[in-house]
Amino acid sequence: MEAIEVAKAIEGKIELLESMRVQIRKRAEEKARAISEYDKALSISMIRLRENYPTTMVEKLAKGECSEKRYELELAGGLYKSLISNIDSVQSELNGLQSINRHLSEL
């Protein structure tokens, strides 16, 4: 690899990390919103079900009613974690390119 190619690759990784910084905030907000919506739906469902069912069944029935909100919660959490893993991978690639660049500049 030539120094110019390495420099361009480093710039590309830095730009990618910058765009991921914006994405991480969006993913964090989506995760927080999903948690909030699930908790609210579960609470409402449990209060409503408490009137007609034994206490021991209420939580399980409420979770069943809120399964779509739970799906959204799990998806938001998974996407958030996935983005963090991708950021870590790009950061590792950037570190490798910076090491290559350092060795090329020593030649």
Secondary structure as a PSIPRED ss2 file (coil, helix, strand):
# PSIPRED VFORMAT (PSIPRED V4.0)

   1 M C   1.000  0.000  0.000
   2 E C   1.000  0.000  0.000
   3 A H   0.000  1.000  0.000
   4 I H   0.000  1.000  0.000
   5 E H   0.000  1.000  0.000
   6 V H   0.000  1.000  0.000
   7 A H   0.000  1.000  0.000
   8 K H   0.000  1.000  0.000
   9 A H   0.000  1.000  0.000
  10 I H   0.000  1.000  0.000
  11 E H   0.000  1.000  0.000
  12 G H   0.000  1.000  0.000
  13 K H   0.000  1.000  0.000
  14 I H   0.000  1.000  0.000
  15 E H   0.000  1.000  0.000
  16 L H   0.000  1.000  0.000
  17 L H   0.000  1.000  0.000
  18 E H   0.000  1.000  0.000
  19 S H   0.000  1.000  0.000
  20 M H   0.000  1.000  0.000
  21 R H   0.000  1.000  0.000
  22 V H   0.000  1.000  0.000
  23 Q H   0.000  1.000  0.000
  24 I H   0.000  1.000  0.000
  25 R H   0.000  1.000  0.000
  26 K H   0.000  1.000  0.000
  27 R H   0.000  1.000  0.000
  28 A H   0.000  1.000  0.000
  29 E H   0.000  1.000  0.000
  30 E H   0.000  1.000  0.000
  31 K H   0.000  1.000  0.000
  32 A H   0.000  1.000  0.000
  33 R H   0.000  1.000  0.000
  34 A H   0.000  1.000  0.000
  35 I H   0.000  1.000  0.000
  36 S H   0.000  1.000  0.000
  37 E H   0.000  1.000  0.000
  38 Y H   0.000  1.000  0.000
  39 D H   0.000  1.000  0.000
  40 K H   0.000  1.000  0.000
  41 A H   0.000  1.000  0.000
  42 L H   0.000  1.000  0.000
  43 S H   0.000  1.000  0.000
  44 I H   0.000  1.000  0.000
  45 S H   0.000  1.000  0.000
  46 M H   0.000  1.000  0.000
  47 I H   0.000  1.000  0.000
  48 R H   0.000  1.000  0.000
  49 L H   0.000  1.000  0.000
  50 R H   0.000  1.000  0.000
  51 E C   1.000  0.000  0.000
  52 N C   1.000  0.000  0.000
  53 Y C   1.000  0.000  0.000
  54 P C   1.000  0.000  0.000
  55 T H   0.000  1.000  0.000
  56 T H   0.000  1.000  0.000
  57 M H   0.000  1.000  0.000
  58 V H   0.000  1.000  0.000
  59 E H   0.000  1.000  0.000
  60 K H   0.000  1.000  0.000
  61 L H   0.000  1.000  0.000
  62 A H   0.000  1.000  0.000
  63 K H   0.000  1.000  0.000
  64 G H   0.000  1.000  0.000
  65 E H   0.000  1.000  0.000
  66 C C   1.000  0.000  0.000
  67 S H   0.000  1.000  0.000
  68 E H   0.000  1.000  0.000
  69 K H   0.000  1.000  0.000
  70 R H   0.000  1.000  0.000
  71 Y H   0.000  1.000  0.000
  72 E H   0.000  1.000  0.000
  73 L H   0.000  1.000  0.000
  74 E H   0.000  1.000  0.000
  75 L H   0.000  1.000  0.000
  76 A H   0.000  1.000  0.000
  77 G H   0.000  1.000  0.000
  78 G H   0.000  1.000  0.000
  79 L H   0.000  1.000  0.000
  80 Y H   0.000  1.000  0.000
  81 K H   0.000  1.000  0.000
  82 S H   0.000  1.000  0.000
  83 L H   0.000  1.000  0.000
  84 I H   0.000  1.000  0.000
  85 S H   0.000  1.000  0.000
  86 N H   0.000  1.000  0.000
  87 I H   0.000  1.000  0.000
  88 D H   0.000  1.000  0.000
  89 S H   0.000  1.000  0.000
  90 V H   0.000  1.000  0.000
  91 Q H   0.000  1.000  0.000
  92 S H   0.000  1.000  0.000
  93 E H   0.000  1.000  0.000
  94 L H   0.000  1.000  0.000
  95 N H   0.000  1.000  0.000
  96 G H   0.000  1.000  0.000
  97 L H   0.000  1.000  0.000
  98 Q H   0.000  1.000  0.000
  99 S H   0.000  1.000  0.000
 100 I H   0.000  1.000  0.000
 101 N H   0.000  1.000  0.000
 102 R H   0.000  1.000  0.000
 103 H H   0.000  1.000  0.000
 104 L H   0.000  1.000  0.000
 105 S H   0.000  1.000  0.000
 106 E H   0.000  1.000  0.000
 107 L C   1.000  0.000  0.000
